[in-house]
């Protein structure tokens, strides 16, 4: 949450999914609950009953009811839209507060750091899907690569052009 653009990117993905009628499971897979230390119900595998109904499957009606229960499981298996709206709303509100604090005080001020920590505490419990996580990691890797390229260019200027000893650099 401290890397610039991270929260904005996830909020824009959430907004895109909700406005275009996509699935929440394209953005997040659930939430981490720090209190209980167990996986949230969104990741619990479906009950064994539909499998047992399929195994018995001698009657067509039983197969249809098993298929219907599978469809219900698929609908219920994603993150709850109401909880997602509450959490992303809180993250969005805190993001605005953090932006104002950063603009007013700067990134190194205690007040701004406190707001960034509050934003991180709201953002961290959201479990992102690998696609979203990889996108964020690529942004950080790209920034690091650009930074290293700039460091190499500065080193070349200092060592080659200004004839500064490499050991001193």
Backbone as ProteinMPNN parsed JSONL, in Angstrom:
{"seq_chain_A": "XXXXXXXXXXXXXXXXXXXXXXXXXXXXXXXXXXXXXXXXXXXXXXXXXXXXXXXXXXXXXXXXXXXXXXXXXXXXXXXXXXXXXXXXXXXXXXXXXXXXXXXXXXXXXXXXXXXXXXXXXXXXXXXXXXXXXXXXXXXXXXXXXXXXXXXXXXXXXXXXXXXXXXXXX", "coords_chain_A": {"N_chain_A": [[0.819, -1.193, 0.0], [2.146, 1.124, 0.343], [3.643, 1.685, -1.903], [3.565, 3.897, -4.584], [0.561, 4.209, -6.396], [-0.379, 1.61, -6.101], [-2.702, 1.053, -4.471], [-4.507, 2.67, -5.822], [-4.594, 1.365, -8.3], [-5.764, -1.151, -7.666], [-8.213, -0.274, -6.632], [-9.271, 0.903, -8.948], [-9.533, -1.361, -10.556], [-11.439, -2.776, -9.059], [-13.588, -0.971, -9.264], [-13.966, -1.057, -12.03], [-14.767, -3.737, -12.376], [-17.142, -3.807, -10.853], [-18.706, -1.852, -12.115], [-18.9, -2.697, -14.764], [-20.142, -5.066, -14.505], [-18.689, -7.374, -13.932], [-17.023, -10.223, -12.37], [-16.384, -10.409, -8.907], [-14.481, -12.168, -8.098], [-12.512, -11.929, -9.959], [-10.883, -9.964, -9.084], [-10.401, -10.186, -6.276], [-9.809, -12.822, -3.903], [-10.751, -13.318, -1.426], [-10.724, -12.608, 2.105], [-8.369, -11.859, 4.648], [-8.55, -12.843, 7.924], [-7.331, -11.608, 10.735], [-7.866, -12.318, 13.35], [-8.839, -14.973, 13.788], [-7.093, -16.775, 12.527], [-7.593, -18.818, 10.727], [-8.537, -20.075, 7.474], [-10.733, -18.042, 5.476], [-14.328, -18.497, 4.985], [-14.804, -18.37, 2.237], [-12.913, -19.84, 0.926], [-13.269, -22.456, 1.586], [-13.721, -25.78, 0.56], [-16.511, -26.997, -1.444], [-19.357, -28.7, 0.07], [-19.476, -32.319, 0.589], [-21.826, -33.541, -0.19], [-22.995, -32.92, -2.862], [-21.263, -34.425, -4.487], [-21.775, -37.006, -3.603], [-24.424, -37.249, -4.4], [-24.085, -37.208, -7.151], [-22.685, -39.571, -7.488], [-24.592, -41.522, -6.823], [-26.494, -41.054, -8.805], [-28.596, -42.564, -10.341], [-31.129, -41.781, -11.027], [-32.628, -39.319, -13.124], [-33.704, -36.984, -12.011], [-32.305, -36.69, -9.641], [-29.76, -36.119, -10.627], [-30.237, -33.655, -11.845], [-30.892, -32.121, -9.6], [-28.458, -32.212, -8.275], [-26.852, -30.873, -10.108], [-28.065, -28.356, -9.956], [-27.492, -27.688, -7.316], [-24.731, -27.511, -7.533], [-24.516, -25.239, -9.149], [-25.515, -23.344, -7.377], [-23.509, -23.446, -5.446], [-21.399, -22.377, -6.926], [-22.238, -19.746, -7.286], [-22.283, -18.839, -4.664], [-19.654, -19.104, -3.905], [-17.852, -17.034, -4.401], [-16.42, -13.85, -3.283], [-18.304, -11.925, -0.907], [-20.414, -9.47, -2.176], [-21.436, -7.274, -0.727], [-19.827, -7.047, 1.558], [-17.414, -6.657, 0.235], [-17.929, -4.189, -0.967], [-18.137, -2.579, 1.311], [-15.54, -2.836, 2.399], [-13.857, -1.957, 0.273], [-14.896, 0.577, -0.008], [-14.141, 1.718, 2.435], [-11.36, 1.599, 2.106], [-11.083, 3.294, -0.085], [-12.018, 5.738, 1.002], [-10.071, 6.129, 3.011], [-7.88, 6.325, 1.367], [-8.276, 8.797, 0.13], [-8.028, 10.487, 2.357], [-5.368, 9.948, 2.981], [-4.081, 10.872, 0.648], [-4.592, 13.638, 0.879], [-3.19, 14.186, 3.241], [-0.581, 13.554, 2.43], [-0.208, 15.451, 0.452], [-0.408, 17.811, 1.917], [1.452, 17.585, 4.082], [3.685, 16.142, 3.185], [5.698, 13.232, 2.326], [7.376, 12.294, 4.357], [6.464, 13.122, 6.825], [5.168, 12.651, 10.155], [2.378, 12.539, 10.502], [1.449, 11.987, 7.892], [2.69, 9.528, 7.486], [1.377, 8.032, 9.44], [-1.21, 8.031, 8.351], [-0.724, 6.578, 6.017], [-0.06, 4.126, 7.133], [-2.508, 3.481, 8.305], [-4.001, 3.202, 5.964], [-2.682, 1.012, 4.844], [-3.336, -0.953, 6.737], [-6.041, -1.282, 6.243], [-5.973, -2.177, 3.643], [-4.328, -4.461, 3.507], [-5.694, -6.878, 4.48], [-7.115, -7.777, 2.261], [-7.293, -10.34, 0.019], [-5.704, -10.778, -2.907], [-6.239, -11.94, -6.278], [-4.025, -14.081, -8.158], [-3.518, -12.922, -10.7], [-3.962, -10.141, -10.342], [-2.123, -9.666, -8.319], [0.302, -10.291, -9.585], [0.346, -8.24, -11.479], [0.755, -6.014, -9.826], [3.259, -6.661, -8.755], [4.801, -6.608, -11.062], [4.732, -3.875, -11.622], [6.296, -2.859, -9.523], [8.712, -4.188, -10.047], [9.318, -3.084, -12.556], [9.686, -0.384, -11.866], [11.916, -0.644, -10.204], [13.768, -1.614, -12.042], [13.986, 0.61, -13.778], [15.094, 2.401, -11.97], [17.581, 1.178, -11.446], [18.711, 1.381, -13.997], [19.01, 4.139, -14.184], [20.829, 4.528, -12.106], [23.057, 3.171, -13.188], [23.573, 4.828, -15.387], [24.266, 7.228, -14.1], [26.526, 6.349, -12.737], [28.208, 5.772, -14.91], [28.556, 8.353, -15.955], [29.905, 9.567, -13.823], [32.202, 7.901, -13.402], [33.329, 7.336, -15.973], [33.182, 9.769, -17.513], [33.725, 11.919, -15.718], [35.941, 10.954, -14.545], [36.1, 9.802, -12.02], [37.266, 7.771, -9.373], [36.267, 4.377, -9.386], [35.958, 2.944, -7.029], [35.499, 4.937, -5.169], [33.031, 5.789, -5.908]], "CA_chain_A": [[0.0, 0.0, 0.0], [3.023, 2.288, 0.389], [4.17, 1.961, -3.236], [2.61, 4.775, -5.279], [-0.273, 3.638, -7.44], [-0.848, 0.26, -5.787], [-4.096, 1.083, -4.02], [-5.289, 3.238, -6.922], [-4.771, 0.324, -9.317], [-6.737, -2.142, -7.197], [-9.513, 0.403, -6.571], [-9.786, 1.055, -10.315], [-9.963, -2.697, -10.986], [-12.696, -3.051, -8.365], [-14.605, -0.116, -9.88], [-14.22, -1.597, -13.366], [-15.521, -4.985, -12.242], [-18.499, -3.542, -10.368], [-19.48, -1.048, -13.069], [-19.114, -3.457, -15.989], [-20.855, -6.3, -14.187], [-17.784, -8.517, -13.874], [-17.034, -11.014, -11.14], [-15.447, -9.964, -7.869], [-13.397, -13.142, -7.995], [-11.453, -11.525, -10.875], [-10.037, -8.999, -8.385], [-9.984, -10.689, -4.972], [-10.221, -14.193, -3.617], [-11.304, -13.386, -0.077], [-10.169, -11.681, 3.086], [-7.592, -12.455, 5.729], [-9.059, -12.432, 9.229], [-6.194, -11.787, 11.644], [-8.28, -12.764, 14.676], [-9.037, -16.4, 13.988], [-5.97, -17.535, 12.026], [-7.99, -19.88, 9.812], [-8.944, -19.572, 6.159], [-12.115, -17.567, 5.451], [-15.247, -19.453, 4.388], [-14.805, -18.289, 0.779], [-11.968, -20.799, 0.383], [-13.612, -23.797, 2.028], [-14.272, -26.521, -0.568], [-17.937, -27.268, -1.311], [-19.65, -29.915, 0.828], [-19.351, -33.579, -0.129], [-23.145, -33.999, -0.609], [-23.206, -32.945, -4.307], [-20.508, -35.532, -5.063], [-22.503, -38.231, -3.278], [-25.617, -37.274, -5.252], [-23.639, -37.565, -8.497], [-22.289, -40.975, -7.468], [-25.805, -42.325, -6.838], [-27.002, -40.677, -10.117], [-29.414, -43.487, -11.109], [-32.333, -41.084, -11.453], [-32.348, -38.027, -13.765], [-34.066, -35.898, -11.107], [-31.21, -36.509, -8.696], [-28.674, -35.447, -11.331], [-30.615, -32.257, -12.026], [-30.779, -31.426, -8.319], [-27.032, -32.065, -7.996], [-26.375, -29.784, -10.969], [-28.589, -27.103, -9.409], [-26.739, -27.345, -6.106], [-23.414, -27.07, -7.982], [-24.647, -23.851, -9.595], [-25.658, -22.521, -6.177], [-22.191, -23.36, -4.83], [-20.587, -21.461, -7.715], [-22.687, -18.383, -7.021], [-21.954, -18.482, -3.291], [-18.245, -19.316, -3.593], [-17.082, -15.799, -4.537], [-16.49, -12.901, -2.168], [-19.595, -11.272, -0.707], [-20.372, -8.12, -2.757], [-21.723, -6.251, 0.282], [-18.606, -6.897, 2.353], [-16.414, -6.059, -0.654], [-18.259, -2.768, -1.119], [-17.775, -1.916, 2.565], [-14.081, -2.796, 2.546], [-13.269, -1.089, -0.746], [-15.318, 1.937, 0.333], [-13.263, 2.182, 3.518], [-10.033, 1.807, 1.52], [-11.179, 4.495, -0.918], [-12.093, 6.901, 1.901], [-8.759, 6.308, 3.636], [-6.957, 6.759, 0.318], [-8.46, 10.247, -0.023], [-7.425, 11.11, 3.546], [-3.921, 9.802, 2.834], [-3.651, 11.809, -0.4], [-4.607, 15.0, 1.438], [-2.086, 14.287, 4.201], [0.671, 13.575, 1.676], [-0.113, 16.744, -0.239], [-0.249, 18.883, 2.901], [2.608, 17.429, 4.96], [4.819, 15.458, 2.561], [5.762, 11.792, 2.584], [8.191, 11.967, 5.532], [5.845, 13.644, 8.039], [4.572, 11.623, 11.024], [0.936, 12.459, 10.233], [1.291, 11.3, 6.608], [3.084, 8.128, 7.694], [0.269, 7.416, 10.174], [-2.316, 7.808, 7.408], [-0.33, 5.48, 5.13], [-0.168, 2.895, 7.923], [-3.944, 3.194, 8.405], [-4.398, 2.708, 4.646], [-2.123, -0.335, 4.704], [-4.098, -1.868, 7.59], [-7.309, -1.563, 5.566], [-5.709, -2.813, 2.355], [-3.639, -5.747, 3.65], [-6.519, -8.082, 4.617], [-7.742, -8.158, 0.997], [-6.5, -11.332, -0.702], [-5.816, -10.547, -4.342], [-6.022, -13.1, -7.134], [-2.663, -14.03, -8.704], [-3.432, -11.997, -11.837], [-3.819, -8.789, -9.8], [-0.872, -9.629, -7.56], [1.397, -10.237, -10.554], [0.358, -6.893, -12.043], [1.389, -5.124, -8.85], [4.674, -7.02, -8.662], [5.436, -6.11, -12.285], [4.904, -2.425, -11.469], [7.445, -2.646, -8.641], [9.906, -4.63, -10.775], [9.599, -2.082, -13.586], [10.241, 0.804, -11.208], [13.26, -1.001, -9.748], [14.609, -1.694, -13.229], [14.253, 1.989, -14.21], [16.008, 2.971, -10.981], [18.913, 0.616, -11.687], [19.219, 1.967, -15.243], [19.452, 5.498, -13.856], [22.057, 4.394, -11.312], [24.144, 2.833, -14.114], [23.881, 6.023, -16.177], [24.981, 8.159, -13.215], [27.846, 5.785, -12.49], [29.0, 5.976, -16.125], [28.925, 9.768, -16.02], [30.905, 9.862, -12.789], [33.429, 7.123, -13.553], [33.929, 7.467, -17.301], [33.315, 11.146, -17.989], [34.344, 12.782, -14.704], [37.152, 10.235, -14.125], [36.046, 9.533, -10.582], [37.61, 6.362, -9.118], [35.081, 3.528, -9.211], [35.883, 2.57, -5.61], [34.919, 6.069, -4.438], [31.63, 5.947, -6.279]], "C_chain_A": [[0.862, 1.255, 0.0], [3.594, 2.634, -0.982], [3.149, 2.782, -4.013], [1.854, 4.052, -6.392], [-0.844, 2.27, -7.139], [-2.329, 0.256, -5.432], [-4.986, 1.644, -5.123], [-5.585, 2.189, -7.985], [-5.842, -0.685, -8.895], [-8.128, -1.515, -7.09], [-10.1, 0.579, -7.968], [-10.242, -0.289, -10.878], [-11.297, -3.071, -10.342], [-13.832, -2.244, -8.994], [-14.967, -0.634, -11.265], [-15.094, -2.846, -13.291], [-16.956, -4.713, -11.804], [-19.321, -2.757, -11.376], [-19.783, -1.813, -14.351], [-19.811, -4.79, -15.736], [-19.971, -7.53, -14.191], [-17.907, -9.266, -12.556], [-16.003, -10.474, -10.165], [-14.261, -10.91, -7.75], [-12.298, -12.878, -9.022], [-10.475, -10.569, -10.206], [-9.518, -9.571, -7.072], [-10.523, -12.087, -4.745], [-10.813, -14.345, -2.229], [-10.624, -12.369, 0.812], [-9.401, -12.461, 4.138], [-8.165, -11.928, 7.034], [-7.951, -12.662, 10.248], [-6.58, -12.359, 13.002], [-8.321, -14.275, 14.82], [-7.926, -17.27, 13.411], [-6.336, -18.714, 11.146], [-8.441, -19.255, 8.503], [-10.398, -19.103, 6.206], [-13.025, -18.559, 4.739], [-15.252, -19.433, 2.867], [-13.877, -19.334, 0.166], [-12.248, -22.235, 0.823], [-14.194, -24.55, 0.837], [-15.757, -26.816, -0.354], [-18.184, -28.568, -0.548], [-19.617, -31.157, -0.059], [-20.702, -34.051, -0.669], [-23.358, -33.96, -2.123], [-22.444, -34.082, -4.983], [-21.222, -36.856, -4.809], [-23.741, -38.354, -4.154], [-25.229, -37.654, -6.677], [-23.276, -39.047, -8.56], [-23.515, -41.881, -7.517], [-26.479, -42.226, -8.2], [-27.818, -41.668, -10.912], [-30.639, -42.788, -11.684], [-31.96, -39.716, -12.028], [-32.653, -36.86, -12.836], [-32.943, -35.621, -10.108], [-30.046, -35.776, -9.357], [-28.982, -33.971, -11.519], [-30.492, -31.49, -10.717], [-29.309, -31.242, -7.937], [-26.44, -30.938, -8.841], [-26.842, -28.437, -10.439], [-27.811, -26.703, -8.158], [-25.313, -26.926, -6.462], [-23.458, -25.618, -8.434], [-24.775, -22.919, -8.397], [-24.307, -22.355, -5.494], [-21.308, -22.371, -5.588], [-20.965, -20.017, -7.419], [-22.222, -17.937, -5.64], [-20.45, -18.532, -3.009], [-17.404, -18.049, -3.684], [-17.197, -14.921, -3.31], [-17.864, -12.233, -2.102], [-19.528, -9.84, -1.235], [-20.61, -7.015, -1.73], [-20.477, -5.984, 1.128], [-17.516, -6.246, 1.505], [-16.669, -4.568, -0.823], [-17.872, -1.993, 0.14], [-16.258, -1.757, 2.677], [-13.438, -1.852, 1.533], [-13.698, 0.359, -0.549], [-14.442, 2.527, 1.42], [-11.855, 2.46, 2.993], [-10.026, 3.087, 0.688], [-11.219, 5.762, -0.067], [-10.734, 7.188, 2.542], [-7.731, 6.771, 2.609], [-7.059, 8.268, 0.104], [-7.833, 11.003, 1.152], [-5.899, 11.078, 3.435], [-3.38, 10.754, 1.775], [-3.564, 13.236, 0.134], [-3.442, 15.198, 2.41], [-0.74, 14.348, 3.483], [0.871, 14.919, 0.984], [0.202, 17.871, 0.744], [1.08, 18.794, 3.65], [3.844, 16.843, 4.28], [4.915, 14.018, 3.038], [6.501, 11.432, 3.871], [7.599, 12.45, 6.849], [5.181, 12.521, 8.831], [3.085, 11.444, 10.748], [0.676, 11.688, 8.93], [1.644, 9.819, 6.734], [1.984, 7.381, 8.443], [-0.919, 7.121, 9.271], [-1.986, 6.674, 6.44], [-0.408, 4.139, 5.854], [-1.638, 2.499, 8.066], [-4.47, 2.649, 7.081], [-3.909, 1.279, 4.446], [-2.905, -1.347, 5.538], [-5.455, -2.201, 6.983], [-7.092, -2.387, 4.302], [-5.145, -4.225, 2.494], [-4.562, -6.957, 3.8], [-7.189, -8.552, 3.325], [-6.807, -9.115, 0.268], [-6.737, -11.134, -2.19], [-5.621, -11.853, -5.101], [-4.626, -12.976, -7.743], [-2.5, -13.048, -9.871], [-3.217, -10.564, -11.347], [-2.488, -8.642, -9.067], [0.319, -9.513, -8.504], [1.491, -8.865, -11.203], [1.039, -5.904, -11.118], [2.886, -5.394, -8.736], [5.426, -6.511, -9.894], [5.664, -4.606, -12.22], [6.129, -2.12, -10.607], [8.732, -3.049, -9.352], [10.301, -3.618, -11.848], [10.22, -0.829, -12.997], [11.669, 0.541, -10.739], [14.229, -1.074, -10.928], [14.956, -0.301, -13.763], [15.241, 2.669, -13.267], [17.433, 2.473, -11.203], [19.528, 1.178, -12.965], [19.724, 3.386, -14.996], [20.735, 5.47, -13.028], [23.251, 4.074, -12.209], [24.557, 4.05, -14.939], [24.66, 7.038, -15.345], [26.396, 7.656, -12.956], [28.738, 5.97, -13.717], [29.454, 7.421, -16.243], [30.042, 10.092, -15.032], [32.24, 9.18, -13.069], [34.101, 7.404, -14.897], [34.202, 8.926, -17.667], [34.033, 12.052, -16.988], [35.618, 12.169, -14.129], [37.243, 10.061, -12.602], [36.449, 8.074, -10.369], [36.348, 5.549, -8.787], [34.889, 3.152, -7.746], [35.26, 3.69, -4.782], [33.438, 6.249, -4.74], [30.781, 5.085, -5.386]], "O_chain_A": [[0.369, 2.34, -0.309], [3.995, 3.777, -1.202], [1.982, 2.398, -4.091], [2.453, 3.369, -7.223], [-1.724, 1.806, -7.864], [-3.114, -0.473, -6.037], [-6.095, 1.153, -5.338], [-6.696, 2.128, -8.512], [-6.722, -1.028, -9.685], [-9.12, -2.162, -7.426], [-11.307, 0.418, -8.152], [-11.235, -0.347, -11.603], [-12.179, -3.618, -11.004], [-14.916, -2.777, -9.229], [-16.14, -0.65, -11.637], [-16.048, -2.99, -14.055], [-17.888, -5.324, -12.327], [-20.527, -2.978, -11.483], [-20.827, -1.592, -14.964], [-20.041, -5.556, -16.672], [-20.461, -8.633, -14.432], [-18.78, -8.978, -11.736], [-14.888, -10.125, -10.552], [-13.17, -10.504, -7.35], [-11.253, -13.527, -8.976], [-9.361, -10.378, -10.695], [-8.328, -9.46, -6.777], [-11.542, -12.486, -5.308], [-11.328, -15.411, -1.894], [-10.028, -11.4, 0.34], [-9.755, -13.592, 4.471], [-8.259, -10.717, 7.234], [-7.662, -13.809, 10.589], [-5.715, -12.837, 13.736], [-7.894, -14.815, 15.841], [-7.832, -18.437, 13.791], [-5.474, -19.538, 10.842], [-8.695, -18.052, 8.433], [-11.214, -19.705, 6.904], [-12.543, -19.384, 3.963], [-15.675, -20.414, 2.256], [-14.038, -19.681, -1.004], [-11.506, -23.142, 0.448], [-15.076, -24.024, 0.159], [-16.217, -26.88, 0.787], [-17.319, -29.443, -0.521], [-19.716, -31.069, -1.283], [-20.717, -34.91, -1.551], [-23.886, -34.939, -2.65], [-22.934, -34.649, -5.96], [-21.272, -37.721, -5.683], [-24.072, -39.451, -4.605], [-25.983, -38.36, -7.346], [-23.529, -39.706, -9.569], [-23.483, -42.912, -8.188], [-26.988, -43.228, -8.702], [-27.735, -41.616, -12.139], [-31.131, -43.185, -12.741], [-31.086, -39.032, -11.495], [-31.948, -35.851, -12.861], [-32.665, -34.47, -9.772], [-29.415, -34.919, -8.739], [-28.099, -33.126, -11.372], [-30.042, -30.344, -10.708], [-28.949, -30.228, -7.339], [-25.631, -30.147, -8.356], [-26.083, -27.468, -10.471], [-27.506, -25.527, -7.959], [-24.735, -26.08, -5.779], [-22.545, -24.847, -8.14], [-24.209, -21.825, -8.397], [-23.98, -21.269, -5.015], [-20.555, -21.614, -4.975], [-20.09, -19.158, -7.314], [-21.812, -16.79, -5.462], [-20.013, -18.046, -1.966], [-16.327, -17.997, -3.091], [-17.976, -15.208, -2.401], [-18.502, -12.007, -3.13], [-18.677, -9.067, -0.796], [-20.043, -5.929, -1.853], [-20.121, -4.833, 1.379], [-16.78, -5.387, 1.99], [-15.73, -3.772, -0.824], [-17.342, -0.886, 0.052], [-15.758, -0.681, 3.008], [-12.578, -1.045, 1.887], [-12.948, 1.275, -0.886], [-14.043, 3.689, 1.347], [-11.228, 3.443, 3.388], [-9.078, 3.869, 0.75], [-10.54, 6.742, -0.372], [-10.299, 8.338, 2.61], [-6.814, 7.523, 2.941], [-6.045, 8.941, -0.081], [-7.186, 12.032, 0.961], [-5.224, 12.057, 3.754], [-2.337, 11.376, 1.976], [-2.594, 13.95, -0.121], [-2.789, 16.241, 2.405], [0.143, 15.107, 3.882], [1.981, 15.451, 0.938], [0.982, 18.772, 0.439], [1.759, 19.804, 3.834], [4.956, 17.039, 4.771], [4.293, 13.635, 4.029], [6.269, 10.357, 4.424], [8.188, 12.206, 7.902], [4.69, 11.553, 8.251], [2.584, 10.32, 10.759], [-0.213, 10.838, 8.875], [0.974, 8.963, 6.157], [1.688, 6.229, 8.124], [-1.563, 6.081, 9.408], [-2.867, 5.893, 6.079], [-0.781, 3.13, 5.255], [-1.978, 1.32, 7.961], [-5.295, 1.735, 7.072], [-4.643, 0.433, 3.935], [-3.116, -2.476, 5.097], [-5.968, -3.3, 7.193], [-7.939, -3.202, 3.936], [-5.455, -5.096, 1.681], [-4.222, -8.014, 3.268], [-7.777, -9.633, 3.305], [-5.676, -8.761, -0.063], [-7.856, -11.306, -2.673], [-4.929, -12.757, -4.634], [-4.096, -11.868, -7.835], [-1.453, -12.414, -10.006], [-2.371, -9.851, -11.887], [-1.813, -7.62, -9.183], [1.238, -8.733, -8.257], [2.592, -8.373, -11.453], [1.809, -5.054, -11.566], [3.684, -4.463, -8.633], [6.557, -6.039, -9.782], [6.68, -4.112, -12.711], [6.909, -1.222, -10.927], [9.733, -2.337, -9.273], [11.484, -3.33, -12.026], [11.167, -0.275, -13.555], [12.534, 1.408, -10.864], [15.378, -0.646, -10.82], [16.097, -0.058, -14.157], [16.115, 3.419, -13.703], [18.382, 3.255, -11.153], [20.733, 1.425, -13.015], [20.753, 3.785, -15.542], [21.624, 6.297, -13.228], [24.333, 4.631, -12.025], [25.745, 4.28, -15.164], [25.613, 7.641, -15.837], [27.349, 8.434, -12.955], [29.916, 6.296, -13.571], [30.604, 7.688, -16.591], [30.996, 10.798, -15.36], [33.292, 9.813, -12.983], [35.3, 7.677, -14.951], [35.308, 9.276, -18.078], [34.866, 12.867, -17.383], [36.297, 12.795, -13.315], [38.314, 10.16, -12.002], [36.007, 7.211, -11.128], [35.491, 5.982, -8.016], [33.753, 3.056, -7.28], [34.569, 3.422, -3.799], [32.688, 6.792, -3.93], [29.558, 5.066, -5.527]]}, "name": "protein", "num_of_chains": 1, "seq": "XXXXXXXXXXXXXXXXXXXXXXXXXXXXXXXXXXXXXXXXXXXXXXXXXXXXXXXXXXXXXXXXXXXXXXXXXXXXXXXXXXXXXXXXXXXXXXXXXXXXXXXXXXXXXXXXXXXXXXXXXXXXXXXXXXXXXXXXXXXXXXXXXXXXXXXXXXXXXXXXXXXXXXXXX"}
